[in-house]
Amino acid sequence: MNQYAAVQDAPAAPILCDLRSDTVTRPDAGMMAAMAAAEVGDDVYGEDATVNRLEATLAERLGKEAGLFLSSGTQSNLVGMLAHCARGEEVLVGRGYHIYTYEAAGASVLGGIALDPLEVAADGGLEPAAITAAIKDDDSHHAMTRLLALENTHNGQPVPLARCKAAADAARAAGLSVHLDGARFFNAVEALGCAETELADLFDTLSICMSKGLGAPVGSVLVGPRDLIQRARRWRKMLGGGMRQSGLLAAAGLYALDTNVARLAEDRMRAERLGQALSQYGTVTQGTNMVFFTPEGGVTPALQHHMAARGVMLSGAEGTTRLVLHKDVTDAGLRTAMDGFASAFGQA
């Protein structure tokens, strides 16, 4: 079953702990106040001061020349690939990465860009030798390999800096550019204990989500070289993504960068607590803010209904469920979830 599907016909109960994704967060009072006070203008004309400030702030923070505010991570990755590649060119990407698996092949459908999937290693990285072997000769029978797209975090795993660098070096040795799907970039930085620029410097472009671990309601920012960002801006317009007074949304992103990056360690520590509690009931893999749980017999609709009746929301996936910690999961909510799992497996 689709991991994003909702549990159907679940018993009605107030939601006390929503573990489906870190996209479910709600703006808090401080973020709402920042949005209400935002200075706005027409962003398509380049006149929204708050959007301009978000783009410039994140670009400078990550050591890049320019940024572009977009509606979603999928759109940010898409315009990034379109700006890097012409029709008939190719992106190398991990088989299980979001770009390849969960973005509806938009680069191929809308941009005529081929996606060549490579096997993802156990640590979430791509093997340099596999990258080198996948790069096509300059031959009219082949797509021209133009871009390597990596992901960090991958399924909650922070991919080590050395692994990212080795992959990027293999790509650049053949003249490729390198893009990062950094939907949870700041989760990776926190877990790796590195500076933001240490990770960002490995990539030509990065797509950074505001609406996942950082808790903003909408938006991602693509950062990179100024000329490429200008091409991406044109693609954003063609894709219908030119927004007007979008400073209301950009203000939430600025607030998130100022306020919510520093607290990401709390999500990782709560994920560790949840993983430890669930390990007695089945197999657990824990990354940054994610726990993948496979109980004996697998996750079933009965378990999802059991938890929903106690106010705990799980994703619709069966067999293995992804449990995501975020700023709206409090210690009390986490305890409710752990108690719910304990009762489901006969421990309470």
C-alpha positions as CSV (number, residue, x, y, z in Angstrom):
1,M,0.0,0.0,0.0
2,N,1.1,3.5,-0.7
3,Q,3.0,4.9,2.3
4,Y,1.1,8.2,1.9
5,A,-2.3,6.7,1.9
6,A,-4.6,7.5,4.8
7,V,-6.1,4.8,7.1
8,Q,-9.7,4.4,5.9
9,D,-12.6,4.2,8.3
10,A,-10.4,4.6,11.4
11,P,-12.3,5.1,14.6
12,A,-12.8,8.8,15.4
13,A,-10.4,10.1,18.1
14,P,-8.6,13.3,18.7
15,I,-5.2,13.2,17.1
16,L,-2.6,13.2,19.9
17,C,0.4,12.0,17.9
18,D,0.7,12.1,14.1
19,L,3.6,9.9,13.0
20,R,2.8,9.8,9.3
21,S,5.2,12.4,8.1
22,D,7.0,15.6,9.2
23,T,4.9,17.4,6.5
24,V,1.8,17.3,8.9
25,T,3.1,20.1,11.2
26,R,1.1,23.2,11.8
27,P,2.5,26.7,12.1
28,D,2.8,27.7,15.7
29,A,1.9,31.1,17.1
30,G,5.3,32.7,16.4
31,M,5.3,31.5,12.8
32,M,1.7,32.7,12.2
33,A,2.7,36.1,13.6
34,A,5.7,36.3,11.3
35,M,3.4,35.4,8.3
36,A,0.9,38.1,9.3
37,A,3.6,40.7,9.5
38,A,5.3,39.8,6.3
39,E,6.2,42.6,3.8
40,V,4.8,41.4,0.5
41,G,4.8,42.4,-3.2
42,D,4.4,40.7,-6.6
43,D,7.1,38.1,-6.7
44,V,6.8,37.4,-10.4
45,Y,8.0,41.1,-10.8
46,G,10.7,40.4,-8.2
47,E,9.0,42.8,-5.8
48,D,8.2,40.6,-2.8
49,A,10.8,41.7,-0.2
50,T,10.2,38.7,2.0
51,V,10.7,36.1,-0.8
52,N,13.8,38.0,-1.9
53,R,15.2,37.8,1.7
54,L,14.5,34.1,2.1
55,E,16.2,33.3,-1.2
56,A,19.2,35.5,-0.4
57,T,19.4,34.3,3.2
58,L,19.5,30.6,2.4
59,A,21.8,31.0,-0.6
60,E,24.3,32.9,1.5
61,R,24.0,30.5,4.4
62,L,24.9,27.6,2.1
63,G,27.6,29.4,0.2
64,K,25.7,29.7,-3.1
65,E,25.2,32.7,-5.3
66,A,21.4,32.7,-5.6
67,G,18.2,31.0,-4.5
68,L,14.7,30.5,-5.9
69,F,11.5,29.9,-3.8
70,L,9.2,27.2,-5.1
71,S,6.0,25.6,-4.0
72,S,7.3,22.2,-3.1
73,G,10.4,19.9,-3.0
74,T,9.1,18.1,-6.1
75,Q,8.9,21.3,-8.1
76,S,12.3,22.4,-6.8
77,N,14.0,19.2,-7.9
78,L,12.2,19.4,-11.2
79,V,13.2,22.9,-12.1
80,G,16.7,22.1,-11.0
81,M,17.0,19.2,-13.4
82,L,15.4,21.2,-16.2
83,A,17.9,24.0,-15.6
84,H,20.8,21.6,-15.6
85,C,19.7,19.4,-18.6
86,A,18.4,19.7,-22.1
87,R,16.0,17.3,-23.7
88,G,17.6,14.0,-24.5
89,E,20.2,14.4,-21.7
90,E,20.4,12.2,-18.6
91,V,20.4,12.3,-14.8
92,L,22.0,9.5,-12.8
93,V,20.0,9.0,-9.6
94,G,19.5,6.3,-6.9
95,R,16.8,3.8,-7.6
96,G,15.1,4.4,-4.2
97,Y,15.6,8.2,-4.2
98,H,12.6,10.4,-4.1
99,I,13.4,12.0,-7.5
100,Y,13.2,8.5,-9.2
101,T,10.4,6.9,-7.1
102,Y,8.0,9.5,-5.9
103,E,8.1,12.5,-8.3
104,A,6.0,10.9,-11.1
105,A,8.9,11.0,-13.6
106,G,8.3,14.7,-14.1
107,A,11.7,15.3,-15.5
108,S,11.1,12.7,-18.2
109,V,7.4,13.6,-18.9
110,L,7.9,17.4,-19.0
111,G,11.5,17.8,-19.8
112,G,12.5,14.9,-22.0
113,I,15.2,14.0,-19.5
114,A,16.2,10.4,-19.0
115,L,16.6,9.1,-15.5
116,D,19.1,6.2,-15.1
117,P,18.6,4.6,-11.6
118,L,21.6,3.2,-9.7
119,E,21.4,0.8,-6.8
120,V,21.6,2.6,-3.4
121,A,24.1,1.3,-0.9
122,A,23.2,0.4,2.6
123,D,24.3,3.8,3.9
124,G,22.1,5.7,1.4
125,G,24.9,6.7,-0.9
126,L,25.9,5.7,-4.5
127,E,29.0,3.8,-5.3
128,P,31.6,5.9,-7.2
129,A,32.4,2.9,-9.5
130,A,28.7,2.5,-10.4
131,I,28.5,6.2,-11.2
132,T,31.5,6.0,-13.5
133,A,30.2,2.9,-15.2
134,A,26.8,4.4,-15.8
135,I,28.2,7.6,-17.6
136,K,27.5,7.2,-21.3
137,D,30.0,7.6,-24.1
138,D,29.5,10.6,-26.4
139,D,27.6,8.5,-28.9
140,S,24.5,9.4,-30.8
141,H,22.9,6.1,-29.7
142,H,23.0,7.2,-26.0
143,A,21.5,9.9,-23.9
144,M,24.2,12.4,-22.9
145,T,24.8,12.0,-19.1
146,R,24.7,15.5,-17.6
147,L,23.9,15.4,-13.9
148,L,24.2,13.3,-10.8
149,A,21.4,13.6,-8.3
150,L,22.1,12.5,-4.7
151,E,19.8,12.5,-1.6
152,N,20.6,13.3,2.0
153,T,19.0,12.2,4.2
154,H,17.8,9.0,2.5
155,N,15.0,7.1,4.4
156,G,16.1,9.0,7.5
157,Q,19.8,8.0,7.1
158,P,22.4,10.8,7.1
159,V,24.7,9.9,4.3
160,P,28.3,10.5,5.5
161,L,30.2,13.4,4.0
162,A,33.0,11.2,2.7
163,R,30.4,9.1,0.7
164,C,28.8,12.2,-0.8
165,K,32.2,13.6,-1.7
166,A,33.4,10.3,-3.4
167,A,30.2,10.2,-5.5
168,A,30.4,13.9,-6.4
169,D,34.1,13.5,-7.3
170,A,33.3,10.6,-9.6
171,A,30.7,12.6,-11.4
172,R,32.8,15.7,-11.8
173,A,35.8,13.7,-13.1
174,A,33.5,13.0,-16.1
175,G,32.3,16.6,-16.4
176,L,28.9,16.1,-14.7
177,S,27.2,18.6,-12.4
178,V,25.9,17.4,-9.0
179,H,22.5,18.1,-7.4
180,L,21.3,17.3,-3.9
181,D,17.7,16.5,-3.0
182,G,18.2,18.0,0.4
183,A,14.6,17.8,1.5
184,R,15.8,17.1,5.0
185,F,19.2,18.7,4.6
186,F,19.3,20.2,8.1
187,N,18.4,16.9,9.7
188,A,21.4,15.4,7.9
189,V,23.7,18.3,9.1
190,E,22.5,17.9,12.7
191,A,23.1,14.1,12.7
192,L,26.5,14.3,10.9
193,G,27.7,17.1,13.3
194,C,29.1,19.0,10.4
195,A,28.8,22.7,9.3
196,E,26.1,23.4,6.8
197,T,28.6,24.6,4.2
198,E,30.6,21.4,4.6
199,L,27.7,19.4,3.1
200,A,26.5,22.1,0.7
201,D,29.9,22.7,-0.8
202,L,29.8,19.2,-2.3
203,F,27.0,20.2,-4.7
204,D,26.3,22.6,-7.5
205,T,22.7,22.9,-6.6
206,L,20.6,21.9,-3.6
207,S,16.8,21.7,-3.1
208,I,15.9,22.5,0.6
209,C,12.4,21.9,1.9
210,M,10.9,24.3,4.4
211,S,7.8,22.2,4.9
212,K,9.3,19.0,6.4
213,G,11.6,18.9,9.5
214,L,11.6,22.7,9.6
215,G,7.8,23.0,10.1
216,A,6.8,25.6,7.6
217,P,3.4,25.1,5.8
218,V,4.6,25.3,2.2
219,G,7.7,25.7,0.1
220,S,11.3,24.7,-0.9
221,V,14.3,26.8,-2.0
222,L,16.6,25.8,-4.8
223,V,20.1,27.3,-4.4
224,G,23.1,27.3,-6.8
225,P,24.9,29.4,-9.4
226,R,23.2,32.6,-10.4
227,D,22.9,31.8,-14.1
228,L,21.4,28.4,-13.4
229,I,18.9,29.9,-10.9
230,Q,17.9,32.3,-13.6
231,R,17.1,29.4,-15.9
232,A,15.3,27.7,-13.1
233,R,13.2,30.8,-12.6
234,R,12.0,30.7,-16.2
235,W,11.2,27.0,-15.8
236,R,9.2,27.8,-12.6
237,K,7.1,30.2,-14.6
238,M,6.5,27.7,-17.4
239,L,5.4,25.1,-14.9
240,G,2.9,27.5,-13.4
241,G,4.8,28.1,-10.2
242,G,5.2,31.8,-10.4
243,M,3.4,33.0,-7.2
244,R,2.5,36.5,-6.4
245,Q,2.4,37.8,-2.8
246,S,4.2,34.6,-1.6
247,G,6.1,36.5,1.1
248,L,3.4,35.2,3.4
249,L,4.8,31.7,2.8
250,A,8.4,32.9,2.6
251,A,8.1,34.5,6.1
252,A,7.3,31.1,7.5
253,G,10.5,29.7,5.9
254,L,12.6,32.5,7.4
255,Y,11.0,31.9,10.8
256,A,11.8,28.2,10.4
257,L,15.4,28.8,9.6
258,D,15.8,31.1,12.6
259,T,13.8,29.0,15.1
260,N,13.4,25.3,14.1
261,V,16.9,24.2,12.8
262,A,18.3,24.3,16.3
263,R,15.7,22.0,17.7
264,L,16.1,19.1,15.1
265,A,18.2,17.2,17.6
266,E,15.0,16.8,19.7
267,D,13.3,14.9,16.9
268,R,16.3,12.6,16.5
269,M,16.4,11.8,20.2
270,R,12.6,11.1,20.3
271,A,13.1,8.8,17.3
272,E,15.8,7.0,19.2
273,R,13.4,6.6,22.2
274,L,10.6,5.3,20.0
275,G,13.0,2.9,18.2
276,Q,14.2,1.5,21.4
277,A,10.7,0.9,22.7
278,L,9.6,-0.8,19.5
279,S,12.6,-3.1,19.2
280,Q,11.0,-5.6,21.6
281,Y,8.1,-6.1,19.1
282,G,9.9,-6.5,15.8
283,T,12.6,-5.2,13.6
284,V,13.6,-1.5,13.8
285,T,15.7,0.8,11.7
286,Q,16.2,4.3,13.0
287,G,17.8,7.2,11.2
288,T,17.5,10.9,12.1
289,N,13.9,11.7,12.7
290,M,12.5,8.4,11.2
291,V,11.9,4.9,12.6
292,F,11.1,2.0,10.2
293,F,9.2,-0.6,12.1
294,T,8.3,-4.2,11.0
295,P,6.5,-6.1,13.8
296,E,6.2,-9.9,13.7
297,G,3.5,-10.5,11.2
298,G,3.9,-7.0,9.7
299,V,2.0,-3.8,10.0
300,T,-1.7,-4.5,9.3
301,P,-4.9,-2.4,9.0
302,A,-5.8,-3.7,12.5
303,L,-2.8,-2.1,14.0
304,Q,-3.4,1.1,12.2
305,H,-7.0,1.2,13.5
306,H,-5.9,0.2,17.0
307,M,-3.5,3.2,17.1
308,A,-5.9,5.6,15.5
309,A,-8.5,4.8,18.2
310,R,-5.9,6.0,20.7
311,G,-5.2,9.2,18.8
312,V,-2.0,8.0,17.0
313,M,-1.8,8.3,13.3
314,L,0.3,5.8,11.2
315,S,0.9,5.9,7.5
316,G,-1.2,3.6,5.3
317,A,1.8,1.4,4.4
318,E,1.5,-2.3,5.4
319,G,4.3,-4.7,6.4
320,T,6.7,-2.0,7.4
321,T,5.6,1.4,8.6
322,R,7.6,4.7,8.6
323,L,7.2,6.6,11.8
324,V,8.4,10.3,11.5
325,L,9.1,12.5,14.5
326,H,8.7,16.3,14.1
327,K,8.2,19.4,16.1
328,D,4.5,18.7,16.8
329,V,5.2,15.4,18.5
330,T,5.6,16.2,22.2
331,D,7.0,14.0,24.9
332,A,3.4,13.3,26.0
333,G,2.4,12.4,22.4
334,L,5.4,10.1,22.1
335,R,4.4,8.4,25.4
336,T,0.8,7.9,24.0
337,A,2.3,6.3,20.9
338,M,4.6,4.0,22.9
339,D,1.7,3.0,25.2
340,G,-0.5,2.3,22.1
341,F,2.1,0.0,20.6
342,A,2.5,-1.7,24.0
343,S,-1.2,-2.4,24.2
344,A,-1.3,-3.6,20.6
345,F,1.3,-6.2,21.3
346,G,0.0,-7.3,24.6
347,Q,2.5,-5.5,26.8
348,A,0.0,-3.3,28.6
